[in-house]
Amino acid sequence: MKKTKLLIYAKNIDGGTGTFIAALQKLKGVQTRVLVTQKPQYRKINNQNYRFCFNQKKYPEKYYFLPPVLVNLFRERLWLEKQLRKFKPDVVLTIDAHCLLVYSVFRQPSIKLIATIHNNLLAVVNYRVSILFQNLIKKLLSTYLNQASLVVCVSQELADNLKHQFRLNQKPQVIYYGIKKFKKNSFKPKDKLDKPVLLSVGRFSEQKDFLTIIKAFTVVKLKIPKSQLWLVGDGPQIQKLQNYVKKNKISDVKFLGWRQNLEKIYQKASIFIFSSHWEGFGWTILEAMAQGLPVISSNSPYGPGEILNNDKYGTLIPMKNPQVMARVIQNLLIDEKLYNYYSIISLERAHFFLDNKMLVKYIDIILNANANK
């Protein structure tokens, strides 16, 4: 039986997108090719299915559509067209706004398009695009999303709001992220409370708001002197965060850099903290829960509330509120019974998000898209 040829198109793969794409490589009956706008800075790629347009970062944090940006967009579209002719996909799966926009200009109607949205699209446009072009980009996204064969979102709230904000004809389908089966954590809860390690993982950017976590840690440190804060990742705000720590003489804050394999770090941590201003889901929350870590998350739109089921499997707190965050952390660290409870239900919730459930749904929509050509 002939395999369906799937082309996956992403801008960056250093973060959760790269983990998501790696999972899609397991799809049976599908021949994949992955196109990535820029070569990853950290993630090591050994798979021959990947192709990269640029060897380094070519787009700024915020799009101002100056001549260099427009030239790179043109170069990327020519490269994409060349790759499409070579691979001749049956289905194209785009990831988020950049790739949907670049692909949809002059797209071939005969190729089925599955547009996947992994982040709060309106927040991303408002943050990344110059105010002069925001309305234009929103209209283009609305048009291209409605032209897609299928739109997929990673959370229910994201799907509801995407339909409303971008005036979609139909509500997007929801497919939650899934993680691979995990090993049992050998660390006992008591071991994690003697010298507690607070952990956060992500891109050091305005969206992720690591500064609130650092401020909360300074309060926790006064009551629990042996506590540590581990921050994993990299990004445009790393220097600002490091300077803040140095200026305020905050001890036991460790910047661990970007890591490809986080399992051992999760296992050594005591609590996972997530402080985003906006999201689509929150992959690192899931990874932390898979290791039985109690989770404290900002109640950001959208995703964390669904993962934690509105405080049932973790604690949701207001955004940008280090005082509340510190109080919740302290309560967990000084109450072993409470800590054990959230550790157990965190692991329980993680079993709901195994990757085989995600892959079954993706293989179904990909094969159906090809069959309906």
N, C-alpha and C positions, 0 to 999 in steps of 0.2 A: 504494500500500500504506500502510495506517495505521501511523503511528509508535507505538512503545511509549512510554508516558509514565513517565518515571523521576523520582522525587523523591529528592534527595540531602539528607540532614539532618546538619549538623555543628554543633559548639559554637563552635569558633574556626577561623579560616582565615588567621591571620597567618603560621603556620609551614608545615611540610611538608604538612599537610592541605589548605591552600589550593592548593598546587602540584598535589597529587593530584587535587583536584576540577577544576582548570583542565584537566588532561589528559582527564578524563572528558567534558568538553564536546565533545571530538572524535568521540565515538561516533556512528557512522552508523546511521540508522534509529531513533534514539532522541530523543525530545523531553524535555529536562531542565528541572527547576526545582530551585534550590538554596536551602534554608532554613538560615539560620545564626542561632544563639542571640544572638550579639552582634556588632555592627558591628566590622570590623577596625580596629585602632588605626593600622596602618601600610600594609597592602596596599591598593592602589588597585583598585577594582572598577568597570569600565565596562560589564560584561555585564548586560543587563536581566533575566537569568534568576534573579538573586539577590534574596532577601527576608530582612530582618533583624528579629528579635523586639525586641531592645533596642539602643539607640544607644550604649551604653557597657557596661563590665564590670559585671555584676550579681552574680556568684558569687565568693566568696572563694577563696583558694588551697586552703583545706581546708574541707570541708563539715561544719558542726556542726548543721545543720538547726534553726537558730534561726528565729523568726517571719519575719524579712525573706527568708531563703532559701526557706522554705516558700511564702511569698506569690509569690515570683518563679517558682518551679517551677509553681505553679498558673496564673499568668499565661501562662507559656510553653506549658503544655499547652492552654490555651484558644486561644492564637494558632495553635498547630500544627493543632488541629482545624479552625479556620477556613481555613487554607491547604490542608488536605487536601480540604475540600469544594469549594474554588475550582478546584484543579488536577485533582482526580480521578485520581490516579496509578494505573498498573497495578502498578508495583513501587516499593517504598520501600527506599532504601539508607541505613542508619544508620552513622555513624562513631563508634566507641568507646562507652564505658559510659554517659555522660550522655545521649546522644541515644537509645541503645537503651532505657534505662529510661523516659525521658519519653514516647517514642513507644509503647512496649509496653503502658503502662497504657491500657486501653480501646481497644486497637488493633482495626482491622477485619480479621477473618480472611480476607475476600475479597481483600485487597491483599497481594500476596506481599512478604515481608520478607527482604532480604539484609542480615545484620548483619556489618559489617566491623570487625575489631579490628586496630588499628595500633600498640598499645603493650602492654607487659607488664601485663595486666589486674589480676592479683593485686597486683603492686607498686603500681599506681595506686590501688587501693582501700585498701590498707594505709596509703598516704601521704596520700591526700586525704580519707578518710572518718573521722570520729570513731570511736574504738574501740568505743563503745557501739552503733554501727550497722553495723559491718563485717560481722558474720555475716548480718544481714538483707539487706544489699546483695548479698553473695555469693550468697545463696539466690535472690534475685530475678533476678540476672544468669544464674544457672544455668537457672532456669525459662524466662526469655525467650530465651536462646540456643537452648535445645532446641525452643522454639516457632517459631523462625525457619525460613523455607524453606531457607535456606543460610547458613552461617557461613563467612566468608572471613578468613584471616590473611595477614600480609605476610611471614612467614618460617616455615620448617618447624618450628624449635624452638618458636616461639610457638604453632603449631597443636598440637603434641604436648602441651605443657604446659597449654594451655587446655582440651583434652579431659580431661586428668587432674584438674586443679585445680577445674574447674567441672562435672565429671561429665557430660560431653556424650555423647549417644547415638551420635554419629558424629564422626569426626575432621574438623575444618574443612578446606575447600579452601584451598590456598596459591596466592596470586597475588603475585609479587614486584612491587615498584615498578618503573617504567620511566621513563627520561629521554629527552628529545627528542635528535635528532642534534646533535652538537656540532661547533664549528669547531676546526680544528687550532690548537694552542697554538704561537705563534710564538717564544716565549721558549726560549733554549737552556739546558740544565741548568746549564752553567757560570755563566751570568748569575745564577742563583738561589742559588749558593753563595758568591758574593763578599760580598753583604749579605743573608743569609738572612732570610726572613720566615716565621715560624711562624704558622699560621692555625687558628682554631677558630670554628665558627659554631653558634649555637643559642640556646635560651632560657636566660637567666641564672636558673637554679633549682637546687634541691638535686639533682634528678635528673641534670643535665648536668655537675655538678662541675667548674666552671671553675677553682676554687681550686687543684686539683691541677696544672692546666696552668700556672698562674702560678708556683706553687712550683717546678715543674720548670724553668721558664724562668730563674729566678734562678740555678740551677745551670749551665744552658747558657751563660748570659751571662758567667760567670766564665771559661769556656774559649773562647767565640766572642763577643767583645765587640761585633761589628758586627751581631749578630742582633737581630731585632725580634719582638714578639708582637702580632698583630692579633686582636682579639676582636670578632666581629660578632653583634649581637643586642640583646635587651633582656629585662627580667624582674625579678622581685621581689628578686633578690640583687645587682643591679647596684651599688647604693650600697655594700654590704658589700665587694664586690670592688674597687671604686675606692678605698675607704678602706684596704684592705689594701695595695694598690699604693702609695698615698701614704704610709702609715705606715712601710712598709719601704723607701721611697725606691728603688723599682724603676724604672729608666729604660727607655724604648723599649717600653712597653706602651700600645697604642692601642685605645681603645674606639670602634669605628666606628659604633655604633648599628645599628638594623635597616635592611636593604637589600632592596629588591625584586629587583634584578638583581645577581647576585653574580659573573657571568662574569668581569668584569675583575679583581675581587679574587682569585678563584681563580687567574687567569693570572699575577698578580704574586707569588703566594705560592710558597714553596719546599716546605713540608711541611704536611700537614693532620693535625690532632690531634683526637681524639674521646675524651671521658673519661666517658661516662655511667655511672650506677650501674645503670640498667635501660633497655631499649628494646624496640621491636617489630621494628625494621629498622635505620634509620640513613640517612635520605635524603641528608643532607649528605655522608656518606662517598661516596656514589655520584656526587654532583655534583663532588666533588674529584677522584675517579678519572677522571671524564670529561675533566678538564683535565690528566691525566698527573701528578697530585701523589702522591708516596709517602704512604701513610696509616699512622698509628700510632693504634691504638684500644684502649681498655679492653676486656677480654674479658667484656663485660656480657651478662646475659641480657635479650633475645635479639636476634639479628640480625647484629651486626658479625662474628661468627665465620663466619656463612654467606656474607656478602659477600666477606670476605677468604679464604674457604675454608681456615680454620685455618692462618693464617700464609703461605699460598702467594702471596697477592697483596698482602700488607701485613704489618704487625707487630702482634700482639695482646699486650697487657701486662696485669698484674694491676690491678684497680681500686684507686684511692686510693694509688698508689705513685709519687710524684714522682721518686724516685731512679732507678727503673728507666726511667721515661719520659724523664728527662734523658739517661741513658746511650744509649738507642736513638736519640734525636734527634742527639746528638753524633756517634754512629757514622755516621749518614747524611750529616751535614754535612761531615765531614772525609774521607769516602771517596767520591770522585766516581764511581768504578766501581759501587759499591754503590747510590749514589743513582740513577744512570742505569738500573740494573737494575730497581729498584722503580718508577721512573717509567714505564718501558716496560710492565711487567706490570700496572701499575695501569690504564693506558689500555686494555690488552687486556681486562681483566676488565670494564671499563665497557661494552664492546660486548655483553656478555651481557644487559644490563638495558635495552635500548631500549624506548621506550614503546609501539611498535606491538605488541610481544609481550604487554604488559600489557592493551592495549585490546582485542585479539582475544579474550582470555580473559574480559574483563568483558562484552563484547557478547554472548558466548556464554551466560554465566550469566543475564544480564538477559533476553534473548529467550526462553531456556528457561523461566525463572520465569514469564514472561507466558503462554507457550504452555501451561503446566501449570495454569493457573488453573481 
